[in-house]
């Protein structure tokens, strides 16, 4: 087993998610879910190797989009291809617009909330955000139509950059760049399902 397999990652029972209100795709209703999902009465840390194949739990994943608005109002999104070095083998070689990963038990040993610490750690490991930015949480993703999606729940964060400057820190984030939302949508089938959902949500909700 790899070190990834031995990780203890943050999960919530799928039953809790269904009780709060099951949805397929994208939800803007952050207030309805986030506090309950992160409540210690519901959340726990369990072995990632087991959770990857147990749909009775959802692994909570911060999923960060990097967006730059040009002077003409065009929206440019950071995108990349997932290399073979990333932990989730089922997503290798897929294109993506989201950066993030699992919240691990070590993240709970810091002074800040484990979720916030885990998101900062994942971003620092994967990318160098060169530009100043503002960030906000914009929604959640659920996709029960794929094997990966059935055991994960995404919390989507939008980082609005002053300049389109984000650099990869690891081989798992390859062929990086910025492109307009419309350009990415024109090839949407090449993207992992969460990115497809996010691209369509950005257009639908005018983010």
LUMMAR-635258 format. One record per residue (C-alpha): residue number from 0; chain; x, y, z. Coordinates in nm, 3 decimals. Layout:
// LUMMAR-635258
- num|cadena|east|north|up
- NUM|A|X|Y|Z
...
END
This chain:
// LUMMAR-635258
- num|cadena|east|north|up
- 0|A|0.000|0.000|0.000
- 1|A|0.111|0.358|-0.067
- 2|A|0.116|0.636|0.193
- 3|A|-0.205|0.763|0.030
- 4|A|-0.378|0.435|0.114
- 5|A|-0.286|0.475|0.482
- 6|A|-0.423|0.830|0.513
- 7|A|-0.709|0.902|0.750
- 8|A|-0.939|1.139|0.563
- 9|A|-1.241|1.348|0.658
- 10|A|-1.574|1.183|0.574
- 11|A|-1.942|1.220|0.653
- 12|A|-2.207|0.947|0.636
- 13|A|-2.391|0.960|0.304
- 14|A|-2.712|0.930|0.505
- 15|A|-2.642|1.272|0.661
- 16|A|-2.603|1.425|0.316
- 17|A|-2.929|1.265|0.202
- 18|A|-3.106|1.387|0.517
- 19|A|-2.993|1.744|0.448
- 20|A|-3.113|1.715|0.089
- 21|A|-2.968|1.495|-0.182
- 22|A|-2.894|1.657|-0.518
- 23|A|-2.716|1.557|-0.837
- 24|A|-2.484|1.814|-0.990
- 25|A|-2.429|2.163|-0.842
- 26|A|-2.597|2.334|-0.546
- 27|A|-2.561|2.699|-0.445
- 28|A|-2.719|2.632|-0.105
- 29|A|-2.398|2.631|0.101
- 30|A|-2.570|2.734|0.426
- 31|A|-2.794|2.428|0.413
- 32|A|-2.505|2.183|0.412
- 33|A|-2.166|2.309|0.520
- 34|A|-2.200|2.352|0.897
- 35|A|-2.380|2.019|0.938
- 36|A|-2.133|1.833|0.718
- 37|A|-1.837|1.968|0.918
- 38|A|-2.003|1.921|1.258
- 39|A|-1.789|1.678|1.467
- 40|A|-2.109|1.486|1.545
- 41|A|-2.128|1.392|1.177
- 42|A|-1.772|1.412|1.046
- 43|A|-1.495|1.164|1.125
- 44|A|-1.157|1.047|0.994
- 45|A|-1.142|0.704|0.831
- 46|A|-0.889|0.512|0.619
- 47|A|-0.884|0.645|0.265
- 48|A|-0.822|0.300|0.117
- 49|A|-1.155|0.183|0.262
- 50|A|-1.349|0.502|0.189
- 51|A|-1.259|0.501|-0.182
- 52|A|-1.489|0.201|-0.227
- 53|A|-1.756|0.261|0.041
- 54|A|-2.050|0.470|-0.087
- 55|A|-2.203|0.480|0.261
- 56|A|-1.956|0.766|0.329
- 57|A|-1.873|1.081|0.138
- 58|A|-1.516|1.216|0.149
- 59|A|-1.527|1.596|0.176
- 60|A|-1.307|1.767|-0.084
- 61|A|-1.234|2.140|-0.124
- 62|A|-1.235|2.206|-0.501
- 63|A|-1.083|2.541|-0.596
- 64|A|-1.142|2.727|-0.923
- 65|A|-0.905|3.008|-1.028
- 66|A|-1.085|3.274|-1.230
- 67|A|-0.957|3.596|-1.387
- 68|A|-1.188|3.856|-1.540
- 69|A|-1.035|4.044|-1.829
- 70|A|-1.086|4.415|-1.890
- 71|A|-1.346|4.320|-2.150
- 72|A|-1.541|4.110|-1.897
- 73|A|-1.424|3.776|-2.037
- 74|A|-1.388|3.504|-1.774
- 75|A|-1.064|3.305|-1.789
- 76|A|-1.029|2.983|-1.588
- 77|A|-0.716|2.795|-1.488
- 78|A|-0.713|2.444|-1.632
- 79|A|-0.472|2.150|-1.646
- 80|A|-0.434|1.779|-1.718
- 81|A|-0.404|1.538|-1.425
- 82|A|-0.072|1.357|-1.437
- 83|A|-0.004|1.003|-1.321
- 84|A|0.150|1.117|-0.994
- 85|A|-0.176|1.224|-0.832
- 86|A|-0.340|1.002|-0.571
- 87|A|-0.676|0.941|-0.740
- 88|A|-0.582|0.692|-1.013
- 89|A|-0.931|0.699|-1.164
- 90|A|-0.879|1.063|-1.269
- 91|A|-0.534|1.028|-1.427
- 92|A|-0.501|1.203|-1.768
- 93|A|-0.837|1.378|-1.730
- 94|A|-0.855|1.753|-1.779
- 95|A|-0.967|1.964|-1.483
- 96|A|-1.044|2.317|-1.368
- 97|A|-1.040|2.231|-0.996
- 98|A|-0.748|2.210|-0.753
- 99|A|-0.779|2.054|-0.409
- 100|A|-0.781|1.728|-0.223
- 101|A|-0.863|1.537|0.090
- 102|A|-0.871|1.678|0.443
- 103|A|-0.643|1.457|0.654
- 104|A|-0.633|1.392|1.027
- 105|A|-0.302|1.582|1.056
- 106|A|-0.490|1.896|0.945
- 107|A|-0.692|1.875|1.268
- 108|A|-0.377|1.925|1.479
- 109|A|-0.339|2.291|1.377
- 110|A|-0.484|2.601|1.540
- 111|A|-0.723|2.675|1.252
- 112|A|-1.023|2.457|1.157
- 113|A|-0.915|2.130|0.993
- 114|A|-1.109|2.198|0.674
- 115|A|-0.946|2.541|0.623
- 116|A|-0.602|2.405|0.710
- 117|A|-0.644|2.111|0.473
- 118|A|-0.746|2.336|0.184
- 119|A|-0.446|2.564|0.241
- 120|A|-0.212|2.264|0.259
- 121|A|-0.345|2.109|-0.060
- 122|A|-0.316|2.435|-0.252
- 123|A|0.038|2.497|-0.125
- 124|A|0.141|2.147|-0.232
- 125|A|-0.011|2.167|-0.579
- 126|A|0.015|2.525|-0.707
- 127|A|0.185|2.860|-0.661
- 128|A|-0.076|3.137|-0.670
- 129|A|0.131|3.430|-0.796
- 130|A|-0.150|3.685|-0.830
- 131|A|-0.338|3.859|-0.549
- 132|A|-0.689|3.718|-0.516
- 133|A|-1.020|3.726|-0.334
- 134|A|-1.189|3.400|-0.245
- 135|A|-1.538|3.280|-0.162
- 136|A|-1.720|2.951|-0.123
- 137|A|-1.976|2.925|-0.405
- 138|A|-2.142|2.584|-0.383
- 139|A|-2.122|2.208|-0.361
- 140|A|-2.083|1.929|-0.616
- 141|A|-2.232|1.582|-0.596
- 142|A|-2.204|1.328|-0.877
- 143|A|-2.347|0.983|-0.804
- 144|A|-2.314|0.883|-1.170
- 145|A|-1.941|0.799|-1.152
- 146|A|-1.742|0.565|-0.927
- 147|A|-1.530|0.854|-0.799
- 148|A|-1.829|1.081|-0.744
- 149|A|-2.024|0.828|-0.540
- 150|A|-1.767|0.843|-0.260
- 151|A|-1.682|1.216|-0.269
- 152|A|-1.860|1.545|-0.207
- 153|A|-1.704|1.865|-0.335
- 154|A|-1.709|2.206|-0.167
- 155|A|-1.639|2.458|-0.443
- 156|A|-1.431|2.771|-0.381
- 157|A|-1.375|3.049|-0.634
- 158|A|-1.047|3.241|-0.620
- 159|A|-1.084|3.561|-0.825
- 160|A|-0.735|3.660|-0.943
- 161|A|-0.614|4.008|-1.032
- 162|A|-0.387|3.847|-1.292
- 163|A|-0.403|3.503|-1.460
- 164|A|-0.094|3.372|-1.282
- 165|A|-0.102|3.024|-1.124
- 166|A|0.193|2.785|-1.154
- 167|A|0.209|2.409|-1.096
- 168|A|0.420|2.276|-0.812
- 169|A|0.395|1.906|-0.900
- 170|A|0.398|1.666|-1.194
- 171|A|0.037|1.572|-1.124
- 172|A|-0.073|1.914|-1.253
- 173|A|0.045|1.929|-1.613
- 174|A|-0.030|2.122|-1.931
- 175|A|-0.156|2.420|-1.734
- 176|A|-0.296|2.746|-1.862
- 177|A|-0.589|2.985|-1.866
- 178|A|-0.868|2.976|-2.122
- 179|A|-1.207|3.138|-2.153
- 180|A|-1.503|2.952|-2.009
- 181|A|-1.652|2.928|-2.357
- 182|A|-1.334|2.769|-2.497
- 183|A|-1.329|2.509|-2.221
- 184|A|-1.698|2.432|-2.263
- 185|A|-1.639|2.363|-2.632
- 186|A|-1.431|2.060|-2.525
- 187|A|-1.622|1.981|-2.206
- 188|A|-1.630|1.603|-2.259
- 189|A|-1.251|1.588|-2.210
- 190|A|-1.289|1.706|-1.848
- 191|A|-1.352|1.508|-1.531
- 192|A|-1.717|1.511|-1.426
- 193|A|-1.675|1.764|-1.143
- 194|A|-1.513|2.010|-1.384
- 195|A|-1.793|1.959|-1.634
- 196|A|-2.044|2.038|-1.360
- 197|A|-1.847|2.349|-1.252
- 198|A|-1.806|2.483|-1.605
- 199|A|-2.178|2.460|-1.668
- 200|A|-2.254|2.616|-1.326
- 201|A|-2.023|2.911|-1.395
- 202|A|-2.222|2.984|-1.711
- 203|A|-2.566|2.911|-1.567
- 204|A|-2.519|3.121|-1.253
- 205|A|-2.305|3.397|-1.405
- 206|A|-2.013|3.353|-1.167
END
